[in-house]
Every structure is written in structure tokens, then in C-alpha cells.
Amino acid sequence: MSRSPEISQAIFEDVKAVVVTTLDIEDKADDLGPETGLHGNLPELDSLTVVKLIVALQERFGIEIEIDEIMGDVFGSLGRLAAFVESKVRWEPLVGVDTGRVRHDVSRRAPEGDH
């Protein structure tokens, strides 16, 4: 299975596990790879389960996901979702996704005396 070099194995496997558990698709787990389409390809992923998945990812990774961050192709594939989560965990911008809010959050969390 090929994986984009920017996605760590651990993050990918953790995101995959959250997706499998949240969507209750354990029977499909072995077939899921980075290129696996999510939105539009998995009938289990509807608007309600997207919300459940976002909550589960936030809880698992200790991140905050804003609704405007999940628009576009974040749910295009499992690999893309994993790359998005990894960018949130590492506080790095992800090419093609507006991460302005993340940069703002990082600066807001800096200690007051460190400028």
C-alpha cells in the first residue's frame, strides 16, 4: 500500500481506526487505504456520521476542527483526511486547505512574555 510521504504511518492508522469504528465498517477495514474515497464512496458516511466522525477525531487527537475547515476535499479520501488531521496535530499548514484559523490559534496560545 503506497502512502503519501507527508502522512505518518501512526496518524494514518489512527485516523483509519477512528473512521472504521465511527462508521461501523469493521468488515471493510482491510480494504481501506490512503486512496479510498470517503464522501460519496462510503454510503455509511452521511451528514450525521460526518459530525460524529469530526467529534471522534477531535477527541482522539485533542484537536479542534472548525466547520469551515472540512469543506472541499478534506473528506475526498482517507489519505487526505489523515493529512488534514496530521496538519492539525502538528500545527502546520496543509497545502490546499485554508489554515489561517490554525495559525491564529497557535499565536494566541503563545505565552504572554515570549515575543
N, CA, C and O atoms as CSV, one atom per row, in Angstrom:
chain,resi,resn,atom,element,x,y,z
A,1,MET,N,N,0.855,-1.168,0.000
A,1,MET,CA,C,0.000,0.000,0.000
A,1,MET,C,C,0.903,1.234,0.000
A,1,MET,O,O,1.748,1.378,0.884
A,2,SER,N,N,0.737,2.113,-0.968
A,2,SER,CA,C,1.539,3.328,-1.022
A,2,SER,C,C,0.847,4.425,-0.225
A,2,SER,O,O,-0.381,4.498,-0.166
A,3,ARG,N,N,1.650,5.259,0.375
A,3,ARG,CA,C,1.113,6.333,1.196
A,3,ARG,C,C,1.915,7.587,0.908
A,3,ARG,O,O,3.125,7.510,0.692
A,4,SER,N,N,1.269,8.728,0.899
A,4,SER,CA,C,1.982,9.985,0.715
A,4,SER,C,C,3.037,10.103,1.800
A,4,SER,O,O,2.774,9.765,2.954
A,5,PRO,N,N,4.224,10.578,1.452
A,5,PRO,CA,C,5.279,10.673,2.460
A,5,PRO,C,C,4.947,11.633,3.593
A,5,PRO,O,O,5.495,11.508,4.688
A,6,GLU,N,N,4.046,12.602,3.340
A,6,GLU,CA,C,3.742,13.569,4.389
A,6,GLU,C,C,2.803,13.029,5.461
A,6,GLU,O,O,2.594,13.688,6.480
A,7,ILE,N,N,2.237,11.854,5.254
A,7,ILE,CA,C,1.337,11.269,6.252
A,7,ILE,C,C,2.098,10.197,7.027
A,7,ILE,O,O,2.572,9.227,6.435
A,8,SER,N,N,2.217,10.360,8.324
A,8,SER,CA,C,2.914,9.349,9.114
A,8,SER,C,C,2.052,8.095,9.234
A,8,SER,O,O,0.823,8.164,9.225
A,9,GLN,N,N,2.708,6.972,9.342
A,9,GLN,CA,C,2.035,5.681,9.482
A,9,GLN,C,C,1.101,5.691,10.689
A,9,GLN,O,O,-0.043,5.247,10.594
A,10,ALA,N,N,1.584,6.197,11.821
A,10,ALA,CA,C,0.788,6.182,13.052
A,10,ALA,C,C,-0.478,7.019,12.914
A,10,ALA,O,O,-1.559,6.580,13.308
A,11,ILE,N,N,-0.352,8.219,12.356
A,11,ILE,CA,C,-1.531,9.079,12.180
A,11,ILE,C,C,-2.513,8.420,11.227
A,11,ILE,O,O,-3.713,8.377,11.499
A,12,PHE,N,N,-2.010,7.905,10.112
A,12,PHE,CA,C,-2.899,7.271,9.143
A,12,PHE,C,C,-3.669,6.121,9.790
A,12,PHE,O,O,-4.887,6.029,9.640
A,13,GLU,N,N,-2.971,5.249,10.505
A,13,GLU,CA,C,-3.621,4.093,11.127
A,13,GLU,C,C,-4.631,4.529,12.188
A,13,GLU,O,O,-5.699,3.929,12.311
A,14,ASP,N,N,-4.301,5.566,12.950
A,14,ASP,CA,C,-5.237,6.062,13.963
A,14,ASP,C,C,-6.483,6.676,13.325
A,14,ASP,O,O,-7.600,6.435,13.784
A,15,VAL,N,N,-6.292,7.466,12.270
A,15,VAL,CA,C,-7.444,8.057,11.574
A,15,VAL,C,C,-8.297,6.951,10.967
A,15,VAL,O,O,-9.525,6.991,11.050
A,16,LYS,N,N,-7.654,5.974,10.365
A,16,LYS,CA,C,-8.382,4.840,9.778
A,16,LYS,C,C,-9.199,4.126,10.854
A,16,LYS,O,O,-10.362,3.792,10.627
A,17,ALA,N,N,-8.603,3.892,12.017
A,17,ALA,CA,C,-9.311,3.215,13.110
A,17,ALA,C,C,-10.522,4.020,13.571
A,17,ALA,O,O,-11.578,3.450,13.845
A,18,VAL,N,N,-10.377,5.339,13.658
A,18,VAL,CA,C,-11.497,6.193,14.058
A,18,VAL,C,C,-12.605,6.121,13.014
A,18,VAL,O,O,-13.781,6.024,13.364
A,19,VAL,N,N,-12.241,6.168,11.742
A,19,VAL,CA,C,-13.232,6.080,10.658
A,19,VAL,C,C,-13.956,4.742,10.712
A,19,VAL,O,O,-15.184,4.695,10.642
A,20,VAL,N,N,-13.205,3.660,10.836
A,20,VAL,CA,C,-13.795,2.316,10.862
A,20,VAL,C,C,-14.756,2.169,12.036
A,20,VAL,O,O,-15.868,1.668,11.868
A,21,THR,N,N,-14.338,2.598,13.213
A,21,THR,CA,C,-15.177,2.482,14.404
A,21,THR,C,C,-16.409,3.378,14.317
A,21,THR,O,O,-17.524,2.939,14.599
A,22,THR,N,N,-16.204,4.625,13.929
A,22,THR,CA,C,-17.304,5.585,13.883
A,22,THR,C,C,-18.354,5.190,12.852
A,22,THR,O,O,-19.553,5.321,13.096
A,23,LEU,N,N,-17.897,4.706,11.702
A,23,LEU,CA,C,-18.834,4.325,10.642
A,23,LEU,C,C,-19.309,2.881,10.775
A,23,LEU,O,O,-20.154,2.425,10.003
A,24,ASP,N,N,-18.758,2.160,11.764
A,24,ASP,CA,C,-19.124,0.761,11.997
A,24,ASP,C,C,-18.916,-0.070,10.725
A,24,ASP,O,O,-19.812,-0.774,10.259
A,25,ILE,N,N,-17.694,0.043,10.183
A,25,ILE,CA,C,-17.377,-0.678,8.944
A,25,ILE,C,C,-16.159,-1.593,9.135
A,25,ILE,O,O,-15.276,-1.658,8.280
A,26,GLU,N,N,-16.132,-2.288,10.260
A,26,GLU,CA,C,-15.024,-3.192,10.545
A,26,GLU,C,C,-14.815,-4.211,9.432
A,26,GLU,O,O,-13.686,-4.627,9.173
A,27,ASP,N,N,-15.903,-4.614,8.770
A,27,ASP,CA,C,-15.802,-5.600,7.697
A,27,ASP,C,C,-15.077,-5.058,6.463
A,27,ASP,O,O,-14.652,-5.839,5.612
A,28,LYS,N,N,-14.928,-3.749,6.353
A,28,LYS,CA,C,-14.251,-3.128,5.209
A,28,LYS,C,C,-12.849,-2.629,5.561
A,28,LYS,O,O,-12.140,-2.117,4.694
A,29,ALA,N,N,-12.450,-2.772,6.809
A,29,ALA,CA,C,-11.201,-2.167,7.287
A,29,ALA,C,C,-9.982,-2.577,6.463
A,29,ALA,O,O,-9.143,-1.733,6.149
A,30,ASP,N,N,-9.875,-3.840,6.114
A,30,ASP,CA,C,-8.707,-4.315,5.371
A,30,ASP,C,C,-8.618,-3.725,3.970
A,30,ASP,O,O,-7.539,-3.699,3.378
A,31,ASP,N,N,-9.726,-3.257,3.440
A,31,ASP,CA,C,-9.749,-2.700,2.086
A,31,ASP,C,C,-9.506,-1.195,2.049
A,31,ASP,O,O,-9.421,-0.612,0.968
A,32,LEU,N,N,-9.395,-0.561,3.205
A,32,LEU,CA,C,-9.241,0.894,3.255
A,32,LEU,C,C,-7.773,1.299,3.185
A,32,LEU,O,O,-6.953,0.857,3.990
A,33,GLY,N,N,-7.461,2.140,2.218
A,33,GLY,CA,C,-6.112,2.672,2.065
A,33,GLY,C,C,-6.170,4.172,1.888
A,33,GLY,O,O,-7.253,4.756,1.914
A,34,PRO,N,N,-5.025,4.806,1.710
A,34,PRO,CA,C,-4.988,6.263,1.563
A,34,PRO,C,C,-5.827,6.780,0.397
A,34,PRO,O,O,-6.380,7.878,0.470
A,35,GLU,N,N,-5.922,6.004,-0.665
A,35,GLU,CA,C,-6.670,6.452,-1.841
A,35,GLU,C,C,-8.164,6.163,-1.749
A,35,GLU,O,O,-8.928,6.583,-2.618
A,36,THR,N,N,-8.587,5.459,-0.718
A,36,THR,CA,C,-10.001,5.115,-0.566
A,36,THR,C,C,-10.840,6.383,-0.455
A,36,THR,O,O,-10.622,7.216,0.426
A,37,GLY,N,N,-11.794,6.511,-1.357
A,37,GLY,CA,C,-12.694,7.658,-1.315
A,37,GLY,C,C,-13.628,7.566,-0.122
A,37,GLY,O,O,-14.085,6.480,0.232
A,38,LEU,N,N,-13.907,8.680,0.485
A,38,LEU,CA,C,-14.815,8.708,1.630
A,38,LEU,C,C,-16.158,9.285,1.214
A,38,LEU,O,O,-17.108,8.544,0.964
A,39,HIS,N,N,-16.237,10.598,1.140
A,39,HIS,CA,C,-17.506,11.260,0.817
A,39,HIS,C,C,-17.952,10.864,-0.589
A,39,HIS,O,O,-17.234,11.074,-1.566
A,40,GLY,N,N,-19.135,10.296,-0.671
A,40,GLY,CA,C,-19.669,9.867,-1.957
A,40,GLY,C,C,-19.350,8.428,-2.303
A,40,GLY,O,O,-19.992,7.849,-3.181
A,41,ASN,N,N,-18.369,7.835,-1.631
A,41,ASN,CA,C,-17.998,6.445,-1.910
A,41,ASN,C,C,-18.427,5.477,-0.816
A,41,ASN,O,O,-18.659,4.299,-1.086
A,42,LEU,N,N,-18.533,5.958,0.395
A,42,LEU,CA,C,-18.963,5.109,1.503
A,42,LEU,C,C,-20.378,5.512,1.891
A,42,LEU,O,O,-20.586,6.602,2.424
A,43,PRO,N,N,-21.351,4.647,1.629
A,43,PRO,CA,C,-22.734,5.007,1.963
A,43,PRO,C,C,-22.936,5.254,3.457
A,43,PRO,O,O,-23.887,5.927,3.854
A,44,GLU,N,N,-22.046,4.712,4.279
A,44,GLU,CA,C,-22.151,4.908,5.726
A,44,GLU,C,C,-21.814,6.340,6.138
A,44,GLU,O,O,-22.154,6.766,7.242
A,45,LEU,N,N,-21.145,7.084,5.255
A,45,LEU,CA,C,-20.732,8.449,5.580
A,45,LEU,C,C,-21.766,9.438,5.062
A,45,LEU,O,O,-21.722,9.871,3.910
A,46,ASP,N,N,-22.702,9.784,5.949
A,46,ASP,CA,C,-23.714,10.789,5.610
A,46,ASP,C,C,-23.487,12.006,6.507
A,46,ASP,O,O,-22.516,12.043,7.262
A,47,SER,N,N,-24.355,12.982,6.432
A,47,SER,CA,C,-24.141,14.220,7.191
A,47,SER,C,C,-24.085,13.979,8.698
A,47,SER,O,O,-23.314,14.639,9.395
A,48,LEU,N,N,-24.876,13.058,9.206
A,48,LEU,CA,C,-24.861,12.764,10.634
A,48,LEU,C,C,-23.550,12.096,11.040
A,48,LEU,O,O,-22.958,12.458,12.057
A,49,THR,N,N,-23.097,11.129,10.255
A,49,THR,CA,C,-21.852,10.446,10.610
A,49,THR,C,C,-20.634,11.331,10.387
A,49,THR,O,O,-19.604,11.117,11.026
A,50,VAL,N,N,-20.720,12.320,9.500
A,50,VAL,CA,C,-19.620,13.282,9.358
A,50,VAL,C,C,-19.439,14.026,10.679
A,50,VAL,O,O,-18.313,14.213,11.140
A,51,VAL,N,N,-20.536,14.447,11.281
A,51,VAL,CA,C,-20.465,15.148,12.570
A,51,VAL,C,C,-19.886,14.221,13.634
A,51,VAL,O,O,-19.019,14.630,14.405
A,52,LYS,N,N,-20.356,12.982,13.683
A,52,LYS,CA,C,-19.827,12.013,14.654
A,52,LYS,C,C,-18.336,11.779,14.429
A,52,LYS,O,O,-17.564,11.670,15.382
A,53,LEU,N,N,-17.941,11.705,13.164
A,53,LEU,CA,C,-16.539,11.475,12.833
A,53,LEU,C,C,-15.674,12.661,13.258
A,53,LEU,O,O,-14.580,12.470,13.788
A,54,ILE,N,N,-16.149,13.858,13.032
A,54,ILE,CA,C,-15.407,15.052,13.451
A,54,ILE,C,C,-15.221,15.056,14.964
A,54,ILE,O,O,-14.124,15.318,15.456
A,55,VAL,N,N,-16.282,14.768,15.697
A,55,VAL,CA,C,-16.199,14.723,17.160
A,55,VAL,C,C,-15.210,13.642,17.598
A,55,VAL,O,O,-14.391,13.877,18.486
A,56,ALA,N,N,-15.281,12.475,16.987
A,56,ALA,CA,C,-14.378,11.376,17.338
A,56,ALA,C,C,-12.918,11.739,17.045
A,56,ALA,O,O,-12.035,11.427,17.845
A,57,LEU,N,N,-12.658,12.388,15.921
A,57,LEU,CA,C,-11.291,12.805,15.582
A,57,LEU,C,C,-10.790,13.865,16.556
A,57,LEU,O,O,-9.629,13.832,16.964
A,58,GLN,N,N,-11.650,14.798,16.930
A,58,GLN,CA,C,-11.264,15.828,17.901
A,58,GLN,C,C,-10.898,15.190,19.234
A,58,GLN,O,O,-9.895,15.555,19.848
A,59,GLU,N,N,-11.707,14.242,19.677
A,59,GLU,CA,C,-11.451,13.581,20.958
A,59,GLU,C,C,-10.187,12.736,20.896
A,59,GLU,O,O,-9.379,12.770,21.823
A,60,ARG,N,N,-10.006,11.985,19.825
A,60,ARG,CA,C,-8.857,11.087,19.710
A,60,ARG,C,C,-7.538,11.851,19.643
A,60,ARG,O,O,-6.555,11.457,20.271
A,61,PHE,N,N,-7.519,12.947,18.882
A,61,PHE,CA,C,-6.267,13.656,18.636
A,61,PHE,C,C,-6.110,14.938,19.444
A,61,PHE,O,O,-5.065,15.584,19.372
A,62,GLY,N,N,-7.125,15.318,20.208
A,62,GLY,CA,C,-7.037,16.537,21.006
A,62,GLY,C,C,-6.929,17.785,20.149
A,62,GLY,O,O,-6.211,18.725,20.489
A,63,ILE,N,N,-7.646,17.785,19.038
A,63,ILE,CA,C,-7.611,18.920,18.115
A,63,ILE,C,C,-8.976,19.580,18.051
A,63,ILE,O,O,-9.974,19.024,18.509
A,64,GLU,N,N,-9.002,20.763,17.482
A,64,GLU,CA,C,-10.253,21.476,17.271
A,64,GLU,C,C,-10.446,21.633,15.769
A,64,GLU,O,O,-9.571,22.154,15.077
A,65,ILE,N,N,-11.582,21.186,15.270
A,65,ILE,CA,C,-11.878,21.266,13.842
A,65,ILE,C,C,-13.072,22.190,13.658
A,65,ILE,O,O,-14.158,21.933,14.177
A,66,GLU,N,N,-12.859,23.251,12.924
A,66,GLU,CA,C,-13.924,24.202,12.622
A,66,GLU,C,C,-14.681,23.734,11.384
A,66,GLU,O,O,-14.103,23.091,10.507
A,67,ILE,N,N,-15.944,24.049,11.311
A,67,ILE,CA,C,-16.783,23.603,10.200
A,67,ILE,C,C,-16.244,24.080,8.856
A,67,ILE,O,O,-16.327,23.351,7.867
A,68,ASP,N,N,-15.695,25.289,8.803
A,68,ASP,CA,C,-15.185,25.793,7.525
A,68,ASP,C,C,-13.903,25.095,7.084
A,68,ASP,O,O,-13.486,25.241,5.935
A,69,GLU,N,N,-13.279,24.346,7.975
A,69,GLU,CA,C,-12.070,23.603,7.627
A,69,GLU,C,C,-12.371,22.275,6.940
A,69,GLU,O,O,-11.485,21.685,6.322
A,70,ILE,N,N,-13.591,21.806,7.039
A,70,ILE,CA,C,-13.901,20.495,6.466
A,70,ILE,C,C,-14.580,20.588,5.114
A,70,ILE,O,O,-14.996,19.575,4.551
A,71,MET,N,N,-14.692,21.785,4.598
A,71,MET,CA,C,-15.276,21.939,3.275
A,71,MET,C,C,-14.268,21.464,2.227
A,71,MET,O,O,-13.089,21.283,2.529
A,72,GLY,N,N,-14.732,21.269,1.019
A,72,GLY,CA,C,-13.822,20.893,-0.061
A,72,GLY,C,C,-13.454,19.433,-0.016
A,72,GLY,O,O,-14.307,18.570,0.195
A,73,ASP,N,N,-12.186,19.158,-0.215
A,73,ASP,CA,C,-11.776,17.774,-0.416
A,73,ASP,C,C,-11.179,17.088,0.808
A,73,ASP,O,O,-10.549,16.040,0.667
A,74,VAL,N,N,-11.357,17.644,1.998
A,74,VAL,CA,C,-10.821,17.005,3.198
A,74,VAL,C,C,-11.353,15.581,3.336
A,74,VAL,O,O,-10.625,14.682,3.755
A,75,PHE,N,N,-12.623,15.375,2.983
A,75,PHE,CA,C,-13.211,14.040,3.044
A,75,PHE,C,C,-13.156,13.339,1.685
A,75,PHE,O,O,-13.882,12.372,1.452
A,76,GLY,N,N,-12.302,13.825,0.795
A,76,GLY,CA,C,-12.176,13.217,-0.526
A,76,GLY,C,C,-11.602,11.817,-0.477
A,76,GLY,O,O,-12.015,10.948,-1.245
A,77,SER,N,N,-10.658,11.588,0.415
A,77,SER,CA,C,-10.059,10.259,0.560
A,77,SER,C,C,-9.587,10.094,2.000
A,77,SER,O,O,-9.455,11.065,2.744
A,78,LEU,N,N,-9.341,8.863,2.366
A,78,LEU,CA,C,-8.851,8.581,3.712
A,78,LEU,C,C,-7.475,9.211,3.918
A,78,LEU,O,O,-7.184,9.729,4.996
A,79,GLY,N,N,-6.634,9.168,2.895
A,79,GLY,CA,C,-5.311,9.783,2.990
A,79,GLY,C,C,-5.387,11.286,3.167
A,79,GLY,O,O,-4.614,11.865,3.931
A,80,ARG,N,N,-6.307,11.918,2.468
A,80,ARG,CA,C,-6.477,13.372,2.581
A,80,ARG,C,C,-6.970,13.745,3.984
A,80,ARG,O,O,-6.515,14.731,4.564
A,81,LEU,N,N,-7.893,12.957,4.520
A,81,LEU,CA,C,-8.378,13.198,5.880
A,81,LEU,C,C,-7.244,13.023,6.887
A,81,LEU,O,O,-7.103,13.823,7.813
A,82,ALA,N,N,-6.434,11.976,6.707
A,82,ALA,CA,C,-5.301,11.744,7.607
A,82,ALA,C,C,-4.291,12.886,7.524
A,82,ALA,O,O,-3.757,13.312,8.548
A,83,ALA,N,N,-4.023,13.386,6.320
A,83,ALA,CA,C,-3.096,14.511,6.155
A,83,ALA,C,C,-3.643,15.763,6.845
A,83,ALA,O,O,-2.891,16.515,7.465
A,84,PHE,N,N,-4.948,15.978,6.733
A,84,PHE,CA,C,-5.581,17.118,7.400
A,84,PHE,C,C,-5.424,16.995,8.917
A,84,PHE,O,O,-5.033,17.953,9.583
A,85,VAL,N,N,-5.729,15.816,9.458
A,85,VAL,CA,C,-5.610,15.601,10.907
A,85,VAL,C,C,-4.164,15.796,11.344
A,85,VAL,O,O,-3.899,16.435,12.362
A,86,GLU,N,N,-3.232,15.247,10.574
A,86,GLU,CA,C,-1.822,15.399,10.938
A,86,GLU,C,C,-1.409,16.869,10.930
A,86,GLU,O,O,-0.641,17.301,11.789
A,87,SER,N,N,-1.909,17.634,9.973
A,87,SER,CA,C,-1.580,19.066,9.940
A,87,SER,C,C,-2.125,19.778,11.173
A,87,SER,O,O,-1.499,20.708,11.682
A,88,LYS,N,N,-3.276,19.350,11.649
A,88,LYS,CA,C,-3.854,19.942,12.859
A,88,LYS,C,C,-3.035,19.545,14.090
A,88,LYS,O,O,-2.790,20.371,14.969
A,89,VAL,N,N,-2.619,18.293,14.147
A,89,VAL,CA,C,-1.841,17.799,15.281
A,89,VAL,C,C,-0.491,18.510,15.345
A,89,VAL,O,O,-0.018,18.862,16.426
A,90,ARG,N,N,0.119,18.715,14.194
A,90,ARG,CA,C,1.449,19.333,14.143
A,90,ARG,C,C,1.396,20.842,14.008
A,90,ARG,O,O,2.441,21.492,14.033
A,91,TRP,N,N,0.207,21.421,13.865
A,91,TRP,CA,C,0.018,22.862,13.704
A,91,TRP,C,C,0.721,23.391,12.470
A,91,TRP,O,O,1.224,24.515,12.469
A,92,GLU,N,N,0.758,22.575,11.405
A,92,GLU,CA,C,1.378,23.003,10.160
A,92,GLU,C,C,0.302,23.228,9.114
A,92,GLU,O,O,-0.691,22.501,9.085
A,93,PRO,N,N,0.482,24.227,8.250
A,93,PRO,CA,C,-0.492,24.427,7.175
A,93,PRO,C,C,-0.468,23.264,6.200
A,93,PRO,O,O,0.590,22.700,5.918
A,94,LEU,N,N,-1.622,22.912,5.694
A,94,LEU,CA,C,-1.754,21.851,4.705
A,94,LEU,C,C,-2.054,22.509,3.373
A,94,LEU,O,O,-3.008,23.280,3.260
A,95,VAL,N,N,-1.258,22.216,2.376
A,95,VAL,CA,C,-1.438,22.814,1.056
A,95,VAL,C,C,-2.836,22.515,0.545
A,95,VAL,O,O,-3.285,21.369,0.569
A,96,GLY,N,N,-3.518,23.552,0.083
A,96,GLY,CA,C,-4.858,23.387,-0.468
A,96,GLY,C,C,-5.972,23.544,0.541
A,96,GLY,O,O,-7.146,23.514,0.172
A,97,VAL,N,N,-5.632,23.712,1.810
A,97,VAL,CA,C,-6.645,23.891,2.846
A,97,VAL,C,C,-6.342,25.192,3.572
A,97,VAL,O,O,-5.206,25.417,3.990
A,98,ASP,N,N,-7.332,26.043,3.724
A,98,ASP,CA,C,-7.156,27.304,4.427
A,98,ASP,C,C,-6.934,27.015,5.900
A,98,ASP,O,O,-7.846,26.568,6.594
A,99,THR,N,N,-5.731,27.268,6.374
A,99,THR,CA,C,-5.414,27.008,7.775
A,99,THR,C,C,-5.160,28.296,8.540
A,99,THR,O,O,-4.502,28.272,9.580
A,100,GLY,N,N,-5.658,29.404,8.056
A,100,GLY,CA,C,-5.475,30.685,8.726
A,100,GLY,C,C,-5.917,30.655,10.167
A,100,GLY,O,O,-5.270,31.246,11.033
A,101,ARG,N,N,-7.021,29.968,10.434
A,101,ARG,CA,C,-7.526,29.885,11.802
A,101,ARG,C,C,-6.543,29.122,12.680
A,101,ARG,O,O,-6.371,29.469,13.848
A,102,VAL,N,N,-5.898,28.094,12.147
A,102,VAL,CA,C,-4.939,27.321,12.930
A,102,VAL,C,C,-3.759,28.203,13.309
A,102,VAL,O,O,-3.329,28.201,14.463
A,103,ARG,N,N,-3.231,28.959,12.349
A,103,ARG,CA,C,-2.118,29.850,12.656
A,103,ARG,C,C,-2.521,30.857,13.727
A,103,ARG,O,O,-1.727,31.172,14.614
A,104,HIS,N,N,-3.736,31.357,13.649
A,104,HIS,CA,C,-4.234,32.302,14.652
A,104,HIS,C,C,-4.274,31.639,16.022
A,104,HIS,O,O,-3.880,32.251,17.015
A,105,ASP,N,N,-4.745,30.398,16.089
A,105,ASP,CA,C,-4.819,29.679,17.355
A,105,ASP,C,C,-3.433,29.494,17.953
A,105,ASP,O,O,-3.258,29.627,19.164
A,106,VAL,N,N,-2.446,29.188,17.117
A,106,VAL,CA,C,-1.089,28.982,17.603
A,106,VAL,C,C,-0.561,30.268,18.222
A,106,VAL,O,O,0.002,30.239,19.316
A,107,SER,N,N,-0.733,31.392,17.541
A,107,SER,CA,C,-0.219,32.651,18.078
A,107,SER,C,C,-0.945,33.045,19.354
A,107,SER,O,O,-0.356,33.660,20.243
A,108,ARG,N,N,-2.222,32.691,19.447
A,108,ARG,CA,C,-3.000,33.037,20.624
A,108,ARG,C,C,-2.555,32.217,21.825
A,108,ARG,O,O,-2.703,32.655,22.965
A,109,ARG,N,N,-2.011,31.030,21.578
A,109,ARG,CA,C,-1.617,30.156,22.680
A,109,ARG,C,C,-0.188,30.408,23.152
A,109,ARG,O,O,0.245,29.808,24.136
A,110,ALA,N,N,0.546,31.271,22.478
A,110,ALA,CA,C,1.917,31.559,22.877
A,110,ALA,C,C,1.917,32.249,24.238
A,110,ALA,O,O,1.051,33.080,24.512
A,111,PRO,N,N,2.877,31.912,25.088
A,111,PRO,CA,C,2.970,32.572,26.391
A,111,PRO,C,C,3.108,34.073,26.219
A,111,PRO,O,O,3.739,34.540,25.271
A,112,GLU,N,N,2.520,34.827,27.132
A,112,GLU,CA,C,2.472,36.286,27.046
A,112,GLU,C,C,3.859,36.915,26.988
A,112,GLU,O,O,4.053,37.878,26.245
A,113,GLY,N,N,4.818,36.413,27.734
A,113,GLY,CA,C,6.133,37.035,27.795
A,113,GLY,C,C,7.042,36.698,26.633
A,113,GLY,O,O,8.090,37.330,26.493
A,114,ASP,N,N,6.703,35.748,25.802
A,114,ASP,CA,C,7.554,35.311,24.691
A,114,ASP,C,C,7.184,36.028,23.409
A,114,ASP,O,O,6.244,35.607,22.733
A,115,HIS,N,N,7.865,37.066,23.054
A,115,HIS,CA,C,7.615,37.788,21.799
A,115,HIS,C,C,8.877,37.920,21.029
A,115,HIS,O,O,8.880,38.497,19.942
